[in-house]
Amino acid sequence: MSEERTKPEAEKSAEAAAPAAAGGGLKSWLPLILAVVLMPALAFGMTKFVLVPQLQKSLGIKDETPGAAGEKAKKSAEGKKTSVPFSKLLVNVAGTMGQRYLLVSVTVVGTGGEEFKKKMEEEDAHLKDMAMGTLMTKTLADLEKPGSRNLIRTELINGFNSILGDSVVQEIYITEFALQ
């Protein structure tokens, strides 16, 4: 009789352990499932809201929010593009001891219409000085590289925008580029 009592008690304890084992299996996988689901979401959030804004701030890039108001402002600004020529910027090439020179003419394209032209005329000497200072730092090797003109454009756009403010210079076209 004692065997009969122990047998049902053993079955009862086995039945009680079975649901616990099944629930424990899901509970043991829960941290892994949460990690797989939450880690990409955390990475996206950190990148979008922390890392990218800090990089934009350190590089001086203004955040442009897409929207109806932003698109209207952008379209109206594009409609008022104005070009101002800078002719015959002559500089000595770095590292040639005055034996070689570079002659560059550029056309600066910006937004703002007549205000842009007026700003460019007011800051003419400052802009030419900055452009010539940038060009004087280039060596023959720098100027002969395949992407040198694009690098010069980028440096001039950044320099002009730092002088004029508000990223008014949109593009610079190099109309003359002579190395003597």
GUNU-574996 format. One record per residue (C-alpha): x, y, z. Coordinates in Angstrom, 1 decimal. Layout:
! residues N
<pt east="X" north="Y" up="Z"/>
...
//
This chain:
! residues 180
<pt east="0.0" north="0.0" up="0.0"/>
<pt east="2.8" north="2.3" up="0.6"/>
<pt east="3.9" north="1.7" up="-3.0"/>
<pt east="0.5" north="2.8" up="-4.2"/>
<pt east="0.7" north="6.0" up="-2.2"/>
<pt east="4.2" north="6.9" up="-3.4"/>
<pt east="3.3" north="6.2" up="-7.0"/>
<pt east="0.5" north="8.8" up="-7.2"/>
<pt east="2.7" north="11.3" up="-5.3"/>
<pt east="5.5" north="10.7" up="-7.8"/>
<pt east="3.1" north="11.3" up="-10.7"/>
<pt east="1.8" north="14.4" up="-9.0"/>
<pt east="5.3" north="15.8" up="-8.6"/>
<pt east="6.1" north="14.9" up="-12.2"/>
<pt east="3.0" north="16.7" up="-13.5"/>
<pt east="3.9" north="19.8" up="-11.4"/>
<pt east="7.4" north="19.8" up="-12.8"/>
<pt east="6.3" north="19.5" up="-16.4"/>
<pt east="4.5" north="22.9" up="-16.6"/>
<pt east="7.4" north="24.5" up="-14.8"/>
<pt east="9.8" north="23.1" up="-17.3"/>
<pt east="7.8" north="24.3" up="-20.2"/>
<pt east="7.4" north="27.8" up="-18.8"/>
<pt east="11.1" north="27.9" up="-17.8"/>
<pt east="12.1" north="27.2" up="-21.4"/>
<pt east="10.3" north="30.3" up="-22.7"/>
<pt east="11.7" north="32.3" up="-19.8"/>
<pt east="15.2" north="31.2" up="-20.5"/>
<pt east="14.9" north="32.4" up="-24.1"/>
<pt east="13.3" north="35.7" up="-23.2"/>
<pt east="16.6" north="37.7" up="-22.7"/>
<pt east="17.9" north="36.5" up="-26.1"/>
<pt east="14.6" north="37.4" up="-27.9"/>
<pt east="14.7" north="40.8" up="-26.3"/>
<pt east="18.3" north="41.4" up="-27.2"/>
<pt east="17.7" north="40.4" up="-30.9"/>
<pt east="14.6" north="42.7" up="-31.1"/>
<pt east="15.8" north="45.7" up="-29.0"/>
<pt east="19.5" north="46.0" up="-30.1"/>
<pt east="18.7" north="47.1" up="-33.7"/>
<pt east="16.1" north="49.5" up="-32.4"/>
<pt east="18.6" north="50.9" up="-29.9"/>
<pt east="21.3" north="51.2" up="-32.6"/>
<pt east="19.0" north="53.0" up="-34.9"/>
<pt east="17.9" north="55.4" up="-32.2"/>
<pt east="21.4" north="56.2" up="-31.0"/>
<pt east="22.6" north="56.8" up="-34.6"/>
<pt east="19.7" north="59.0" up="-35.7"/>
<pt east="19.2" north="61.0" up="-32.5"/>
<pt east="22.7" north="61.1" up="-31.0"/>
<pt east="25.6" north="60.3" up="-33.3"/>
<pt east="24.4" north="62.0" up="-36.5"/>
<pt east="23.4" north="65.3" up="-34.8"/>
<pt east="26.8" north="65.4" up="-33.1"/>
<pt east="28.6" north="64.8" up="-36.4"/>
<pt east="26.5" north="67.5" up="-38.1"/>
<pt east="27.2" north="69.9" up="-35.3"/>
<pt east="31.0" north="69.3" up="-35.4"/>
<pt east="31.1" north="69.6" up="-39.2"/>
<pt east="28.9" north="72.7" up="-39.2"/>
<pt east="26.1" north="71.2" up="-41.2"/>
<pt east="22.7" north="72.6" up="-40.5"/>
<pt east="19.8" north="70.1" up="-40.0"/>
<pt east="17.3" north="70.5" up="-42.8"/>
<pt east="14.0" north="69.0" up="-41.8"/>
<pt east="12.0" north="67.7" up="-44.8"/>
<pt east="8.5" north="69.1" up="-44.9"/>
<pt east="6.2" north="71.4" up="-46.9"/>
<pt east="7.7" north="74.6" up="-45.5"/>
<pt east="11.2" north="73.4" up="-46.1"/>
<pt east="10.5" north="72.4" up="-49.6"/>
<pt east="8.8" north="75.7" up="-50.4"/>
<pt east="11.7" north="77.6" up="-49.1"/>
<pt east="14.2" north="75.5" up="-51.0"/>
<pt east="12.2" north="75.9" up="-54.3"/>
<pt east="12.0" north="79.6" up="-53.8"/>
<pt east="15.7" north="79.8" up="-53.0"/>
<pt east="16.6" north="77.8" up="-56.1"/>
<pt east="14.6" north="80.2" up="-58.2"/>
<pt east="16.7" north="83.1" up="-57.2"/>
<pt east="20.1" north="81.7" up="-58.1"/>
<pt east="22.7" north="84.4" up="-59.0"/>
<pt east="26.2" north="84.0" up="-60.4"/>
<pt east="29.1" north="86.3" up="-59.7"/>
<pt east="32.4" north="85.9" up="-61.6"/>
<pt east="35.8" north="86.0" up="-60.0"/>
<pt east="38.3" north="86.5" up="-62.9"/>
<pt east="42.0" north="85.8" up="-63.1"/>
<pt east="43.1" north="84.8" up="-59.6"/>
<pt east="46.9" north="84.4" up="-60.0"/>
<pt east="48.9" north="82.6" up="-57.3"/>
<pt east="52.3" north="81.0" up="-57.0"/>
<pt east="52.2" north="77.2" up="-56.6"/>
<pt east="53.5" north="76.0" up="-53.3"/>
<pt east="56.9" north="74.3" up="-53.3"/>
<pt east="58.1" north="75.7" up="-56.6"/>
<pt east="60.0" north="78.7" up="-55.2"/>
<pt east="58.0" north="81.1" up="-57.4"/>
<pt east="58.9" north="79.3" up="-60.6"/>
<pt east="55.3" north="78.0" up="-61.3"/>
<pt east="52.0" north="79.8" up="-61.0"/>
<pt east="48.3" north="79.0" up="-61.2"/>
<pt east="45.7" north="81.1" up="-62.9"/>
<pt east="42.1" north="80.4" up="-61.9"/>
<pt east="38.8" north="82.0" up="-62.8"/>
<pt east="35.7" north="80.9" up="-61.0"/>
<pt east="32.0" north="81.7" up="-61.1"/>
<pt east="30.3" north="81.6" up="-57.8"/>
<pt east="26.6" north="80.6" up="-57.8"/>
<pt east="24.4" north="81.4" up="-54.8"/>
<pt east="20.9" north="82.0" up="-53.5"/>
<pt east="19.5" north="85.3" up="-52.6"/>
<pt east="19.3" north="87.3" up="-55.8"/>
<pt east="20.5" north="90.9" up="-55.5"/>
<pt east="21.3" north="90.5" up="-51.8"/>
<pt east="23.8" north="87.8" up="-52.7"/>
<pt east="25.4" north="90.0" up="-55.4"/>
<pt east="25.6" north="92.9" up="-52.9"/>
<pt east="27.2" north="90.7" up="-50.2"/>
<pt east="29.7" north="89.4" up="-52.8"/>
<pt east="30.6" north="92.9" up="-53.8"/>
<pt east="31.0" north="94.1" up="-50.2"/>
<pt east="33.2" north="91.2" up="-49.3"/>
<pt east="35.1" north="91.1" up="-52.6"/>
<pt east="38.6" north="91.7" up="-51.1"/>
<pt east="38.0" north="89.3" up="-48.2"/>
<pt east="36.7" north="86.6" up="-50.6"/>
<pt east="39.6" north="87.0" up="-53.1"/>
<pt east="42.1" north="86.9" up="-50.2"/>
<pt east="40.6" north="83.7" up="-48.9"/>
<pt east="40.5" north="82.1" up="-52.3"/>
<pt east="44.1" north="83.0" up="-53.1"/>
<pt east="45.2" north="81.8" up="-49.7"/>
<pt east="43.5" north="78.5" up="-50.3"/>
<pt east="45.0" north="78.1" up="-53.8"/>
<pt east="48.5" north="79.1" up="-52.6"/>
<pt east="48.7" north="76.1" up="-50.4"/>
<pt east="48.4" north="73.6" up="-53.3"/>
<pt east="51.5" north="71.9" up="-54.5"/>
<pt east="52.1" north="70.6" up="-58.1"/>
<pt east="51.2" north="67.1" up="-56.8"/>
<pt east="48.0" north="68.3" up="-55.3"/>
<pt east="47.0" north="70.1" up="-58.5"/>
<pt east="47.8" north="67.1" up="-60.8"/>
<pt east="45.6" north="64.7" up="-58.8"/>
<pt east="42.4" north="63.6" up="-60.6"/>
<pt east="40.0" north="65.1" up="-58.0"/>
<pt east="41.9" north="68.3" up="-57.3"/>
<pt east="39.3" north="70.5" up="-59.0"/>
<pt east="36.5" north="69.1" up="-56.9"/>
<pt east="38.6" north="69.5" up="-53.7"/>
<pt east="39.4" north="73.1" up="-54.6"/>
<pt east="35.6" north="73.7" up="-55.3"/>
<pt east="34.7" north="72.3" up="-51.9"/>
<pt east="37.3" north="74.3" up="-50.0"/>
<pt east="36.3" north="77.5" up="-51.8"/>
<pt east="32.6" north="76.9" up="-51.1"/>
<pt east="33.2" north="76.3" up="-47.4"/>
<pt east="35.5" north="79.3" up="-47.2"/>
<pt east="33.0" north="81.6" up="-49.0"/>
<pt east="30.1" north="80.4" up="-46.8"/>
<pt east="32.1" north="81.0" up="-43.7"/>
<pt east="32.7" north="84.6" up="-44.8"/>
<pt east="29.2" north="85.3" up="-46.2"/>
<pt east="27.3" north="83.1" up="-43.7"/>
<pt east="24.1" north="81.1" up="-44.0"/>
<pt east="25.4" north="78.7" up="-46.8"/>
<pt east="24.4" north="81.1" up="-49.5"/>
<pt east="27.1" north="79.8" up="-52.0"/>
<pt east="25.6" north="76.7" up="-53.6"/>
<pt east="28.2" north="76.0" up="-56.4"/>
<pt east="31.4" north="77.2" up="-57.8"/>
<pt east="32.3" north="76.6" up="-61.4"/>
<pt east="35.9" north="76.7" up="-62.4"/>
<pt east="35.9" north="78.5" up="-65.8"/>
<pt east="39.7" north="78.8" up="-66.2"/>
<pt east="42.4" north="76.6" up="-64.7"/>
<pt east="45.9" north="77.2" up="-66.1"/>
<pt east="49.1" north="75.9" up="-64.5"/>
<pt east="52.3" north="77.5" up="-65.9"/>
//
